[in-house]
Amino acid sequence: MCGIIAYSGHQAALPILRAGLRRLEYRGYDSAGITLLARSRLQTWRAAGKLDQLESRLPEKNAAKCGMGHTRWATHGAATDENAHPHLSPDGGIAIIHNGIIENAMSLRAALTAEGAVFASDTDSEVLAHLVAQCPADSLLESVRQALTRVHGTFGLVVMDAARPGELVAARNGSPVIIGVGEREMFITSDANAVISHTREVVHLEDGELAALDARGFTLSTMDSAVTSRAPITLDHDAESLSRGGYAHYMLKEIMEQPEALARTLGGRLDRRFNTAHLGGLNLGPRELLDIRRIKILGCGSAYYAGIAGANLVESVARLPATAEPAAEFRYRNPLIEADTLYIVVSQSGETFDTLAALREIRRKGGRVIGVCNVVGSSIAREVEGGIYMHAGPEVSVASTKAFSSMLGCFMLLALQLGRVRDVSPQQGGEMIAALEALPSLVDTALGESDAIAVLAAKYSGIRNAFYIGRTDAFPVALEGAQKLKEISYIHAEAYPASELKHGPLALVDPETPTMVVLPDNNLLPKSLSSLQEIRARKGPVIAVTNADHPEIHALADDVITSPPCHPLLHPLVMGIGLQLFAYHMAVRMGRDVDQPRNLAKSVTVE
Ligand code: G6P
């Protein structure tokens, strides 16, 4: 989604902004722009389309040492040059970049138009530039503060004033704003990855906070002008971890690095002495864990699917009723919040608006919420009462792979810890620990199928539709497998519990519509084999994804993606790897933009 990068310092701003915008690309965008301030003049370049369009308009060199850039993901107004940010005040003296949505933009536009204002774009953001210009004050900070009192909605924004060279003002309400602290230079961004090659010291703005900065430093204050302060935190990864590392796509790199990512997720959290997991960040003692009566997991997209798998894991291991629900649906149905339910919000980015809003709604009603997040210091991570960091490392590809697996790893640990304060015996706990210790190498084995799966993708790359089915704990595997295929190949793919096939979707099974059947080696295998029979009877091609060595599978399936045998606890994670690879190879085969699929954003920070 929209991205912000701004700079004030001793170096030329343009190359820093260019590189920063490249780092923001992965979030998804459809236009971009840059404003530079030199000799008390703001110069702005904007272009619809990818960054190459903007690059072709930018000067080779520019002496400005202060400027800002933006990638826009269209919400209000189409992706055109005019609607791209930065937006300017009518006299060209104020420039603004904005993430979020100004909800009263229509009425503000009408009021400003009645006063004679003329707008150059269809965006809600442009009104902000007009409002700041209309609020002259002793400082840019004060002008921005006054302008924001007229605005309802969400924002992460940066403002520049032609009359105040080197100064930048930022404000946050609902959209992330991060200050990067350098040596004689300061940065503002919506995503720490955009500044990490310059500094690892960052300060996250809180909602309702403003920052004023120049090359020498920054000050923080609230909308009520109260001065605040916060020491920078140090990011736990470096610029190197953001490179493609020789892979053709970030997605492939992230699929392939899952063994190491999972080793980090599990690292230091398996307690052999008491055969349990130790998740210190939960901030819950054994008595509090025992008092939990239900678990409710909330997330969006792949995080929601990881939540379904997580709920299955917790319920089957810890024998606690557990369910998952899309975060936005949950908060809009005025749910009952119960004191003895543990609410878990799951989010790779920690910034997904709907998940954050669900978290706030639960807390407002007095519920206890913990988080499962990847990005350290993200909004969700800061607002929960405790949680589990995934430690998967940065995920750049829009389609989530290693973060999904790492979420499942976190739920396995949680299930074990909750189970061990209930009726999981020390011996069962020990068996689960042994299984978890084997997880990275099992995933490595599953990844070894990549070449064979690429051959399979060549065979199926002409399809237009696909079904994915699985029973109980294989169902979220099917959901996530179908999600991956549709996200990056644009093939229509639908997932169903295998038992539901005959209640509707079977009508669409034909020789052109393959079904991926997820077949773990468990007591439901015979039942799943009958689904296979039903599909074959309708001449539907079948691709079995299995870790079972059963002759009937090979007799009935057209093709097989094999997965290594493992403890049932690990089935959803290990069996999902083959489907990630299948989606990846299909998309490559079809010439798709694997890392930045159309219409999608890595982190959805608007409603
Ligand atoms: C977007 C991404 C998905 C992701 C979802 C939730 O829709 O395209 O890949 O699963 O957001 O993201 P989160 O950062 O909250 O896990």
Boltz pocket constraint, residues with backbone or C-beta under 6 A from the ligand:
constraints:
  - pocket:
      binder: B
      contacts: [[A, 300], [A, 301], [A, 302], [A, 303], [A, 346], [A, 347], [A, 348], [A, 349], [A, 350], [A, 351], [A, 352], [A, 355], [A, 398], [A, 399], [A, 400], [A, 600], [A, 601], [A, 602], [A, 603], [A, 604]]
      max_distance: 6.0
